[in-house]
Amino acid sequence: MSAHALETRLLHALLRLHGHERAGFSARLMADHGICITGPHSASFYPVEGWTSLFLHHLRRGFFDPAPVHRRAAAA
């Protein structure tokens, strides 16, 4: 199994454990020894060492949640 597949499996396990949908999320090892986590609405880059705790902090803070839609009030 490739490193990409292992990191994505770990990411999906973390998402399941914390009650989030896995759809649209993936993990990719970068050439600079970082990891890129992409979600349906955003992406973030982390150092490989400790990426799981940093990712979970961002997940809890809503960084990977869909952006709210703000509508302008109609002109009177």
VOLUM-579707 format. One record per atom (N, C-alpha, C, CB): atom name; x, y, z; residue number from 0; residue in three letters. Coordinates in nm, 4 decimals. Glycine has a CB too. Example, Ala and Ser with C-alpha at 12.3 -4.5 7.8 and 13.67 -1.06 7.14 Angstrom:
BEGIN
rec site->N&u->1.3190&v->-0.5690&w->0.7800&pos->0&code->ala .
rec site->CA&u->1.2300&v->-0.4500&w->0.7800&pos->0&code->ala .
rec site->C&u->1.3200&v->-0.3300&w->0.7800&pos->0&code->ala .
rec site->CB&u->1.1308&v->-0.4473&w->0.9046&pos->0&code->ala .
rec site->N&u->1.2850&v->-0.2250&w->0.7080&pos->1&code->ser .
rec site->CA&u->1.3670&v->-0.1060&w->0.7140&pos->1&code->ser .
rec site->C&u->1.2900&v->0.0030&w->0.7870&pos->1&code->ser .
rec site->CB&u->1.4084&v->-0.0598&w->0.5725&pos->1&code->ser .
END
This chain:
BEGIN
rec site->N&u->0.0856&v->-0.1180&w->0.0000&pos->0&code->met .
rec site->CA&u->0.0000&v->0.0000&w->0.0000&pos->0&code->met .
rec site->C&u->0.0901&v->0.1243&w->0.0000&pos->0&code->met .
rec site->CB&u->-0.0973&v->-0.0002&w->0.1240&pos->0&code->met .
rec site->N&u->0.0555&v->0.2230&w->-0.0803&pos->1&code->ser .
rec site->CA&u->0.1369&v->0.3439&w->-0.0912&pos->1&code->ser .
rec site->C&u->0.1204&v->0.4330&w->0.0317&pos->1&code->ser .
rec site->CB&u->0.0999&v->0.4217&w->-0.2178&pos->1&code->ser .
rec site->N&u->0.2173&v->0.5218&w->0.0506&pos->2&code->ala .
rec site->CA&u->0.2105&v->0.6164&w->0.1629&pos->2&code->ala .
rec site->C&u->0.0869&v->0.7046&w->0.1510&pos->2&code->ala .
rec site->CB&u->0.3379&v->0.7038&w->0.1686&pos->2&code->ala .
rec site->N&u->0.0526&v->0.7420&w->0.0270&pos->3&code->his .
rec site->CA&u->-0.0684&v->0.8239&w->0.0041&pos->3&code->his .
rec site->C&u->-0.1926&v->0.7507&w->0.0543&pos->3&code->his .
rec site->CB&u->-0.0841&v->0.8581&w->-0.1470&pos->3&code->his .
rec site->N&u->-0.2026&v->0.6227&w->0.0207&pos->4&code->ala .
rec site->CA&u->-0.3194&v->0.5449&w->0.0620&pos->4&code->ala .
rec site->C&u->-0.3239&v->0.5277&w->0.2134&pos->4&code->ala .
rec site->CB&u->-0.3189&v->0.4079&w->-0.0061&pos->4&code->ala .
rec site->N&u->-0.2087&v->0.5079&w->0.2762&pos->5&code->leu .
rec site->CA&u->-0.2051&v->0.4934&w->0.4226&pos->5&code->leu .
rec site->C&u->-0.2475&v->0.6221&w->0.4927&pos->5&code->leu .
rec site->CB&u->-0.0644&v->0.4531&w->0.4687&pos->5&code->leu .
rec site->N&u->-0.1975&v->0.7345&w->0.4445&pos->6&code->glu .
rec site->CA&u->-0.2340&v->0.8631&w->0.5054&pos->6&code->glu .
rec site->C&u->-0.3826&v->0.8917&w->0.4859&pos->6&code->glu .
rec site->CB&u->-0.1496&v->0.9776&w->0.4453&pos->6&code->glu .
rec site->N&u->-0.4361&v->0.8598&w->0.3691&pos->7&code->thr .
rec site->CA&u->-0.5788&v->0.8815&w->0.3444&pos->7&code->thr .
rec site->C&u->-0.6628&v->0.7903&w->0.4339&pos->7&code->thr .
rec site->CB&u->-0.6127&v->0.8565&w->0.1954&pos->7&code->thr .
rec site->N&u->-0.6208&v->0.6665&w->0.4527&pos->8&code->arg .
rec site->CA&u->-0.6940&v->0.5763&w->0.5430&pos->8&code->arg .
rec site->C&u->-0.6928&v->0.6293&w->0.6857&pos->8&code->arg .
rec site->CB&u->-0.6333&v->0.4349&w->0.5391&pos->8&code->arg .
rec site->N&u->-0.5777&v->0.6800&w->0.7311&pos->9&code->leu .
rec site->CA&u->-0.5696&v->0.7386&w->0.8645&pos->9&code->leu .
rec site->C&u->-0.6611&v->0.8610&w->0.8740&pos->9&code->leu .
rec site->CB&u->-0.4236&v->0.7773&w->0.8983&pos->9&code->leu .
rec site->N&u->-0.6591&v->0.9451&w->0.7728&pos->10&code->leu .
rec site->CA&u->-0.7460&v->1.0628&w->0.7691&pos->10&code->leu .
rec site->C&u->-0.8922&v->1.0218&w->0.7777&pos->10&code->leu .
rec site->CB&u->-0.7214&v->1.1443&w->0.6413&pos->10&code->leu .
rec site->N&u->-0.9333&v->0.9226&w->0.7004&pos->11&code->his .
rec site->CA&u->-1.0729&v->0.8770&w->0.7012&pos->11&code->his .
rec site->C&u->-1.1103&v->0.8184&w->0.8373&pos->11&code->his .
rec site->CB&u->-1.0961&v->0.7721&w->0.5903&pos->11&code->his .
rec site->N&u->-1.0178&v->0.7484&w->0.9021&pos->12&code->ala .
rec site->CA&u->-1.0450&v->0.6949&w->1.0362&pos->12&code->ala .
rec site->C&u->-1.0645&v->0.8090&w->1.1361&pos->12&code->ala .
rec site->CB&u->-0.9296&v->0.6022&w->1.0824&pos->12&code->ala .
rec site->N&u->-0.9818&v->0.9132&w->1.1268&pos->13&code->leu .
rec site->CA&u->-0.9970&v->1.0286&w->1.2164&pos->13&code->leu .
rec site->C&u->-1.1309&v->1.0983&w->1.1937&pos->13&code->leu .
rec site->CB&u->-0.8815&v->1.1285&w->1.1957&pos->13&code->leu .
rec site->N&u->-1.1693&v->1.1147&w->1.0682&pos->14&code->leu .
rec site->CA&u->-1.2972&v->1.1785&w->1.0377&pos->14&code->leu .
rec site->C&u->-1.4134&v->1.0983&w->1.0948&pos->14&code->leu .
rec site->CB&u->-1.3139&v->1.1948&w->0.8865&pos->14&code->leu .
rec site->N&u->-1.4122&v->0.9672&w->1.0733&pos->15&code->arg .
rec site->CA&u->-1.5176&v->0.8803&w->1.1280&pos->15&code->arg .
rec site->C&u->-1.5226&v->0.8896&w->1.2792&pos->15&code->arg .
rec site->CB&u->-1.4951&v->0.7345&w->1.0855&pos->15&code->arg .
rec site->N&u->-1.4059&v->0.8842&w->1.3419&pos->16&code->leu .
rec site->CA&u->-1.3969&v->0.8887&w->1.4875&pos->16&code->leu .
rec site->C&u->-1.4567&v->1.0169&w->1.5441&pos->16&code->leu .
rec site->CB&u->-1.2520&v->0.8756&w->1.5313&pos->16&code->leu .
rec site->N&u->-1.4446&v->1.1264&w->1.4701&pos->17&code->his .
rec site->CA&u->-1.4946&v->1.2553&w->1.5168&pos->17&code->his .
rec site->C&u->-1.6283&v->1.2934&w->1.4550&pos->17&code->his .
rec site->CB&u->-1.3940&v->1.3622&w->1.4875&pos->17&code->his .
rec site->N&u->-1.6966&v->1.1954&w->1.3930&pos->18&code->gly .
rec site->CA&u->-1.8336&v->1.2163&w->1.3456&pos->18&code->gly .
rec site->C&u->-1.8477&v->1.2955&w->1.2181&pos->18&code->gly .
rec site->CB&u->-1.9100&v->1.2832&w->1.4491&pos->18&code->gly .
rec site->N&u->-1.7471&v->1.2963&w->1.1327&pos->19&code->his .
rec site->CA&u->-1.7539&v->1.3704&w->1.0064&pos->19&code->his .
rec site->C&u->-1.7604&v->1.2732&w->0.8889&pos->19&code->his .
rec site->CB&u->-1.6321&v->1.4648&w->0.9916&pos->19&code->his .
rec site->N&u->-1.8190&v->1.3179&w->0.7805&pos->20&code->glu .
rec site->CA&u->-1.8245&v->1.2399&w->0.6572&pos->20&code->glu .
rec site->C&u->-1.6858&v->1.2349&w->0.5938&pos->20&code->glu .
rec site->CB&u->-1.9279&v->1.3000&w->0.5583&pos->20&code->glu .
rec site->N&u->-1.6514&v->1.1210&w->0.5352&pos->21&code->arg .
rec site->CA&u->-1.5212&v->1.1054&w->0.4703&pos->21&code->arg .
rec site->C&u->-1.5213&v->1.1551&w->0.3270&pos->21&code->arg .
rec site->CB&u->-1.4790&v->0.9608&w->0.4732&pos->21&code->arg .
rec site->N&u->-1.6382&v->1.1643&w->0.2672&pos->22&code->ala .
rec site->CA&u->-1.6491&v->1.1989&w->0.1253&pos->22&code->ala .
rec site->C&u->-1.5769&v->1.3301&w->0.0952&pos->22&code->ala .
rec site->CB&u->-1.7968&v->1.2092&w->0.0838&pos->22&code->ala .
rec site->N&u->-1.4932&v->1.3274&w->-0.0069&pos->23&code->gly .
rec site->CA&u->-1.4248&v->1.4485&w->-0.0510&pos->23&code->gly .
rec site->C&u->-1.2944&v->1.4778&w->0.0200&pos->23&code->gly .
rec site->CB&u->-1.5142&v->1.5632&w->-0.0340&pos->23&code->gly .
rec site->N&u->-1.2569&v->1.3992&w->0.1198&pos->24&code->phe .
rec site->CA&u->-1.1323&v->1.4220&w->0.1919&pos->24&code->phe .
rec site->C&u->-1.0239&v->1.3275&w->0.1417&pos->24&code->phe .
rec site->CB&u->-1.1532&v->1.4042&w->0.3429&pos->24&code->phe .
rec site->N&u->-0.9031&v->1.3797&w->0.1261&pos->25&code->ser .
rec site->CA&u->-0.7890&v->1.2949&w->0.0932&pos->25&code->ser .
rec site->C&u->-0.6622&v->1.3566&w->0.1517&pos->25&code->ser .
rec site->CB&u->-0.7757&v->1.2767&w->-0.0609&pos->25&code->ser .
rec site->N&u->-0.5605&v->1.2737&w->0.1628&pos->26&code->ala .
rec site->CA&u->-0.4307&v->1.3165&w->0.2133&pos->26&code->ala .
rec site->C&u->-0.3253&v->1.2838&w->0.1088&pos->26&code->ala .
rec site->CB&u->-0.3975&v->1.2484&w->0.3496&pos->26&code->ala .
rec site->N&u->-0.2303&v->1.3740&w->0.0913&pos->27&code->arg .
rec site->CA&u->-0.1248&v->1.3524&w->-0.0079&pos->27&code->arg .
rec site->C&u->0.0083&v->1.3973&w->0.0493&pos->27&code->arg .
rec site->CB&u->-0.1556&v->1.4281&w->-0.1396&pos->27&code->arg .
rec site->N&u->0.1074&v->1.3094&w->0.0446&pos->28&code->leu .
rec site->CA&u->0.2419&v->1.3458&w->0.0879&pos->28&code->leu .
rec site->C&u->0.3046&v->1.4357&w->-0.0172&pos->28&code->leu .
rec site->CB&u->0.3294&v->1.2196&w->0.1122&pos->28&code->leu .
rec site->N&u->0.3701&v->1.5417&w->0.0278&pos->29&code->met .
rec site->CA&u->0.4321&v->1.6380&w->-0.0620&pos->29&code->met .
rec site->C&u->0.5822&v->1.6105&w->-0.0725&pos->29&code->met .
rec site->CB&u->0.4065&v->1.7824&w->-0.0130&pos->29&code->met .
rec site->N&u->0.6440&v->1.6596&w->-0.1772&pos->30&code->ala .
rec site->CA&u->0.7871&v->1.6396&w->-0.1988&pos->30&code->ala .
rec site->C&u->0.8711&v->1.7039&w->-0.0884&pos->30&code->ala .
rec site->CB&u->0.8278&v->1.6960&w->-0.3342&pos->30&code->ala .
rec site->N&u->0.8183&v->1.8097&w->-0.0256&pos->31&code->asp .
rec site->CA&u->0.8939&v->1.8788&w->0.0803&pos->31&code->asp .
rec site->C&u->0.8720&v->1.8158&w->0.2177&pos->31&code->asp .
rec site->CB&u->0.8546&v->2.0263&w->0.0850&pos->31&code->asp .
rec site->N&u->0.8213&v->1.6930&w->0.2198&pos->32&code->his .
rec site->CA&u->0.7974&v->1.6172&w->0.3435&pos->32&code->his .
rec site->C&u->0.6834&v->1.6739&w->0.4259&pos->32&code->his .
rec site->CB&u->0.9228&v->1.6141&w->0.4274&pos->32&code->his .
rec site->N&u->0.5932&v->1.7430&w->0.3610&pos->33&code->gly .
rec site->CA&u->0.4714&v->1.7890&w->0.4258&pos->33&code->gly .
rec site->C&u->0.3562&v->1.7006&w->0.3809&pos->33&code->gly .
rec site->CB&u->0.4430&v->1.9382&w->0.3934&pos->33&code->gly .
rec site->N&u->0.2393&v->1.7316&w->0.4309&pos->34&code->ile .
rec site->CA&u->0.1202&v->1.6575&w->0.3911&pos->34&code->ile .
rec site->C&u->0.0109&v->1.7588&w->0.3570&pos->34&code->ile .
rec site->CB&u->0.0734&v->1.5590&w->0.5044&pos->34&code->ile .
rec site->N&u->-0.0582&v->1.7332&w->0.2487&pos->35&code->cys .
rec site->CA&u->-0.1688&v->1.8191&w->0.2061&pos->35&code->cys .
rec site->C&u->-0.2983&v->1.7442&w->0.2329&pos->35&code->cys .
rec site->CB&u->-0.1563&v->1.8588&w->0.0543&pos->35&code->cys .
rec site->N&u->-0.3847&v->1.8048&w->0.3117&pos->36&code->ile .
rec site->CA&u->-0.5168&v->1.7502&w->0.3389&pos->36&code->ile .
rec site->C&u->-0.6164&v->1.8331&w->0.2592&pos->36&code->ile .
rec site->CB&u->-0.5501&v->1.7514&w->0.4929&pos->36&code->ile .
rec site->N&u->-0.6910&v->1.7671&w->0.1745&pos->37&code->thr .
rec site->CA&u->-0.7942&v->1.8374&w->0.0986&pos->37&code->thr .
rec site->C&u->-0.9303&v->1.7868&w->0.1423&pos->37&code->thr .
rec site->CB&u->-0.7747&v->1.8182&w->-0.0542&pos->37&code->thr .
rec site->N&u->-1.0214&v->1.8806&w->0.1528&pos->38&code->gly .
rec site->CA&u->-1.1591&v->1.8494&w->0.1865&pos->38&code->gly .
rec site->C&u->-1.2500&v->1.9051&w->0.0798&pos->38&code->gly .
rec site->CB&u->-1.1965&v->1.9051&w->0.3246&pos->38&code->gly .
rec site->N&u->-1.3787&v->1.8840&w->0.0925&pos->39&code->pro .
rec site->CA&u->-1.4720&v->1.9314&w->-0.0095&pos->39&code->pro .
rec site->C&u->-1.4721&v->2.0835&w->-0.0249&pos->39&code->pro .
rec site->CB&u->-1.6111&v->1.8845&w->0.0235&pos->39&code->pro .
rec site->N&u->-1.4313&v->2.1571&w->0.0803&pos->40&code->his .
rec site->CA&u->-1.4431&v->2.3027&w->0.0768&pos->40&code->his .
rec site->C&u->-1.3123&v->2.3760&w->0.0989&pos->40&code->his .
rec site->CB&u->-1.5408&v->2.3470&w->0.1791&pos->40&code->his .
rec site->N&u->-1.2039&v->2.3039&w->0.1323&pos->41&code->ser .
rec site->CA&u->-1.0770&v->2.3708&w->0.1578&pos->41&code->ser .
rec site->C&u->-0.9637&v->2.2699&w->0.1587&pos->41&code->ser .
rec site->CB&u->-1.0816&v->2.4471&w->0.2906&pos->41&code->ser .
rec site->N&u->-0.8434&v->2.3223&w->0.1710&pos->42&code->ala .
rec site->CA&u->-0.7238&v->2.2387&w->0.1811&pos->42&code->ala .
rec site->C&u->-0.6287&v->2.3046&w->0.2792&pos->42&code->ala .
rec site->CB&u->-0.6556&v->2.2183&w->0.0416&pos->42&code->ala .
rec site->N&u->-0.5422&v->2.2236&w->0.3372&pos->43&code->ser .
rec site->CA&u->-0.4433&v->2.2758&w->0.4304&pos->43&code->ser .
rec site->C&u->-0.3177&v->2.1908&w->0.4226&pos->43&code->ser .
rec site->CB&u->-0.4989&v->2.2788&w->0.5748&pos->43&code->ser .
rec site->N&u->-0.2045&v->2.2524&w->0.4525&pos->44&code->phe .
rec site->CA&u->-0.0755&v->2.1853&w->0.4492&pos->44&code->phe .
rec site->C&u->-0.0195&v->2.1760&w->0.5905&pos->44&code->phe .
rec site->CB&u->0.0230&v->2.2595&w->0.3560&pos->44&code->phe .
rec site->N&u->0.0368&v->2.0611&w->0.6237&pos->45&code->tyr .
rec site->CA&u->0.0906&v->2.0364&w->0.7572&pos->45&code->tyr .
rec site->C&u->0.2268&v->1.9692&w->0.7461&pos->45&code->tyr .
rec site->CB&u->-0.0064&v->1.9492&w->0.8406&pos->45&code->tyr .
rec site->N&u->0.3118&v->1.9865&w->0.8489&pos->46&code->pro .
rec site->CA&u->0.4328&v->1.9045&w->0.8544&pos->46&code->pro .
rec site->C&u->0.3911&v->1.7606&w->0.8841&pos->46&code->pro .
rec site->CB&u->0.5337&v->1.9580&w->0.9629&pos->46&code->pro .
rec site->N&u->0.4639&v->1.6629&w->0.8327&pos->47&code->val .
rec site->CA&u->0.4271&v->1.5236&w->0.8549&pos->47&code->val .
rec site->C&u->0.4261&v->1.4912&w->1.0037&pos->47&code->val .
rec site->CB&u->0.5234&v->1.4302&w->0.7809&pos->47&code->val .
rec site->N&u->0.5254&v->1.5399&w->1.0748&pos->48&code->glu .
rec site->CA&u->0.5328&v->1.5160&w->1.2192&pos->48&code->glu .
rec site->C&u->0.4212&v->1.5935&w->1.2890&pos->48&code->glu .
rec site->CB&u->0.6722&v->1.5575&w->1.2757&pos->48&code->glu .
rec site->N&u->0.3254&v->1.5236&w->1.3454&pos->49&code->gly .
rec site->CA&u->0.2186&v->1.5876&w->1.4219&pos->49&code->gly .
rec site->C&u->0.1016&v->1.6390&w->1.3400&pos->49&code->gly .
rec site->CB&u->0.2747&v->1.6992&w->1.4979&pos->49&code->gly .
rec site->N&u->0.0885&v->1.5964&w->1.2141&pos->50&code->trp .
rec site->CA&u->-0.0194&v->1.6507&w->1.1321&pos->50&code->trp .
rec site->C&u->-0.1559&v->1.6150&w->1.1869&pos->50&code->trp .
rec site->CB&u->-0.0072&v->1.6011&w->0.9903&pos->50&code->trp .
rec site->N&u->-0.1686&v->1.4997&w->1.2514&pos->51&code->thr .
rec site->CA&u->-0.3010&v->1.4568&w->1.2971&pos->51&code->thr .
rec site->C&u->-0.3580&v->1.5505&w->1.4023&pos->51&code->thr .
rec site->CB&u->-0.2941&v->1.3158&w->1.3525&pos->51&code->thr .
rec site->N&u->-0.2760&v->1.5917&w->1.4985&pos->52&code->ser .
rec site->CA&u->-0.3282&v->1.6813&w->1.6025&pos->52&code->ser .
rec site->C&u->-0.3592&v->1.8191&w->1.5463&pos->52&code->ser .
rec site->CB&u->-0.2281&v->1.6935&w->1.7176&pos->52&code->ser .
rec site->N&u->-0.2769&v->1.8680&w->1.4542&pos->53&code->leu .
rec site->CA&u->-0.3045&v->1.9979&w->1.3924&pos->53&code->leu .
rec site->C&u->-0.4319&v->1.9919&w->1.3078&pos->53&code->leu .
rec site->CB&u->-0.1850&v->2.0428&w->1.3056&pos->53&code->leu .
rec site->N&u->-0.4473&v->1.8840&w->1.2314&pos->54&code->phe .
rec site->CA&u->-0.5671&v->1.8680&w->1.1499&pos->54&code->phe .
rec site->C&u->-0.6927&v->1.8626&w->1.2374&pos->54&code->phe .
rec site->CB&u->-0.5565&v->1.7412&w->1.0643&pos->54&code->phe .
rec site->N&u->-0.6882&v->1.7839&w->1.3451&pos->55&code->leu .
rec site->CA&u->-0.8055&v->1.7731&w->1.4323&pos->55&code->leu .
rec site->C&u->-0.8401&v->1.9064&w->1.4964&pos->55&code->leu .
rec site->CB&u->-0.7817&v->1.6685&w->1.5405&pos->55&code->leu .
rec site->N&u->-0.7392&v->1.9848&w->1.5306&pos->56&code->his .
rec site->CA&u->-0.7646&v->2.1191&w->1.5850&pos->56&code->his .
rec site->C&u->-0.8397&v->2.2027&w->1.4807&pos->56&code->his .
rec site->CB&u->-0.6302&v->2.1894&w->1.6259&pos->56&code->his .
rec site->N&u->-0.7945&v->2.1997&w->1.3568&pos->57&code->his .
rec site->CA&u->-0.8616&v->2.2755&w->1.2507&pos->57&code->his .
rec site->C&u->-1.0014&v->2.2212&w->1.2223&pos->57&code->his .
rec site->CB&u->-0.7780&v->2.2725&w->1.1229&pos->57&code->his .
rec site->N&u->-1.0157&v->2.0887&w->1.2269&pos->58&code->leu .
rec site->CA&u->-1.1470&v->2.0276&w->1.2033&pos->58&code->leu .
rec site->C&u->-1.2469&v->2.0730&w->1.3099&pos->58&code->leu .
rec site->CB&u->-1.1359&v->1.8730&w->1.2026&pos->58&code->leu .
rec site->N&u->-1.2054&v->2.0712&w->1.4358&pos->59&code->arg .
rec site->CA&u->-1.2935&v->2.1149&w->1.5463&pos->59&code->arg .
rec site->C&u->-1.3291&v->2.2624&w->1.5358&pos->59&code->arg .
rec site->CB&u->-1.2267&v->2.0881&w->1.6815&pos->59&code->arg .
rec site->N&u->-1.2381&v->2.3430&w->1.4842&pos->60&code->arg .
rec site->CA&u->-1.2635&v->2.4864&w->1.4716&pos->60&code->arg .
rec site->C&u->-1.3445&v->2.5207&w->1.3465&pos->60&code->arg .
rec site->CB&u->-1.1322&v->2.5619&w->1.4695&pos->60&code->arg .
rec site->N&u->-1.3756&v->2.4220&w->1.2645&pos->61&code->gly .
rec site->CA&u->-1.4614&v->2.4457&w->1.1485&pos->61&code->gly .
rec site->C&u->-1.3883&v->2.4879&w->1.0231&pos->61&code->gly .
rec site->CB&u->-1.5610&v->2.5485&w->1.1816&pos->61&code->gly .
rec site->N&u->-1.2554&v->2.4745&w->1.0167&pos->62&code->phe .
rec site->CA&u->-1.1810&v->2.5181&w->0.8990&pos->62&code->phe .
rec site->C&u->-1.2189&v->2.4401&w->0.7738&pos->62&code->phe .
rec site->CB&u->-1.0330&v->2.5047&w->0.9241&pos->62&code->phe .
rec site->N&u->-1.2699&v->2.3191&w->0.7895&pos->63&code->phe .
rec site->CA&u->-1.3055&v->2.2363&w->0.6746&pos->63&code->phe .
rec site->C&u->-1.4562&v->2.2334&w->0.6502&pos->63&code->phe .
rec site->CB&u->-1.2540&v->2.0951&w->0.6946&pos->63&code->phe .
rec site->N&u->-1.5320&v->2.3131&w->0.7239&pos->64&code->asp .
rec site->CA&u->-1.6764&v->2.3210&w->0.7049&pos->64&code->asp .
rec site->C&u->-1.7074&v->2.4077&w->0.5834&pos->64&code->asp .
rec site->CB&u->-1.7457&v->2.3775&w->0.8312&pos->64&code->asp .
rec site->N&u->-1.8227&v->2.3874&w->0.5221&pos->65&code->pro .
rec site->CA&u->-1.8605&v->2.4744&w->0.4097&pos->65&code->pro .
rec site->C&u->-1.8774&v->2.6179&w->0.4576&pos->65&code->pro .
rec site->CB&u->-1.9911&v->2.4247&w->0.3429&pos->65&code->pro .
rec site->N&u->-1.8396&v->2.7100&w->0.3730&pos->66&code->ala .
rec site->CA&u->-1.8541&v->2.8522&w->0.4073&pos->66&code->ala .
rec site->C&u->-2.0023&v->2.8884&w->0.4045&pos->66&code->ala .
rec site->CB&u->-1.7727&v->2.9432&w->0.3086&pos->66&code->ala .
rec site->N&u->-2.0468&v->2.9672&w->0.5017&pos->67&code->pro .
rec site->CA&u->-2.1872&v->3.0086&w->0.4993&pos->67&code->pro .
rec site->C&u->-2.2128&v->3.1032&w->0.3821&pos->67&code->pro .
rec site->CB&u->-2.2262&v->3.0763&w->0.6325&pos->67&code->pro .
rec site->N&u->-2.3316&v->3.0961&w->0.3298&pos->68&code->val .
rec site->CA&u->-2.3703&v->3.1845&w->0.2196&pos->68&code->val .
rec site->C&u->-2.4311&v->3.3097&w->0.2801&pos->68&code->val .
rec site->CB&u->-2.4709&v->3.1145&w->0.1212&pos->68&code->val .
rec site->N&u->-2.3736&v->3.4237&w->0.2452&pos->69&code->his .
rec site->CA&u->-2.4260&v->3.5527&w->0.2924&pos->69&code->his .
rec site->C&u->-2.4975&v->3.6189&w->0.1770&pos->69&code->his .
rec site->CB&u->-2.3123&v->3.6450&w->0.3480&pos->69&code->his .
rec site->N&u->-2.6213&v->3.6468&w->0.1969&pos->70&code->arg .
rec site->CA&u->-2.7003&v->3.7117&w->0.0908&pos->70&code->arg .
rec site->C&u->-2.7203&v->3.8584&w->0.1268&pos->70&code->arg .
rec site->CB&u->-2.8385&v->3.6403&w->0.0711&pos->70&code->arg .
rec site->N&u->-2.7129&v->3.9399&w->0.0261&pos->71&code->arg .
rec site->CA&u->-2.7361&v->4.0830&w->0.0481&pos->71&code->arg .
rec site->C&u->-2.8861&v->4.1085&w->0.0580&pos->71&code->arg .
rec site->CB&u->-2.6730&v->4.1685&w->-0.0664&pos->71&code->arg .
rec site->N&u->-2.9215&v->4.2019&w->0.1399&pos->72&code->ala .
rec site->CA&u->-3.0625&v->4.2408&w->0.1508&pos->72&code->ala .
rec site->C&u->-3.1048&v->4.3095&w->0.0206&pos->72&code->ala .
rec site->CB&u->-3.0859&v->4.3353&w->0.2742&pos->72&code->ala .
rec site->N&u->-3.2254&v->4.2838&w->-0.0205&pos->73&code->ala .
rec site->CA&u->-3.2783&v->4.3452&w->-0.1423&pos->73&code->ala .
rec site->C&u->-3.2920&v->4.4951&w->-0.1234&pos->73&code->ala .
rec site->CB&u->-3.4142&v->4.2835&w->-0.1803&pos->73&code->ala .
rec site->N&u->-3.2623&v->4.5686&w->-0.2272&pos->74&code->ala .
rec site->CA&u->-3.2754&v->4.7160&w->-0.2198&pos->74&code->ala .
rec site->C&u->-3.4226&v->4.7525&w->-0.2079&pos->74&code->ala .
rec site->CB&u->-3.2120&v->4.7853&w->-0.3457&pos->74&code->ala .
rec site->N&u->-3.4475&v->4.8506&w->-0.1260&pos->75&code->ala .
rec site->CA&u->-3.5871&v->4.8916&w->-0.1033&pos->75&code->ala .
rec site->C&u->-3.6414&v->4.9773&w->-0.2124&pos->75&code->ala .
rec site->CB&u->-3.5995&v->4.9646&w->0.0253&pos->75&code->ala .
END
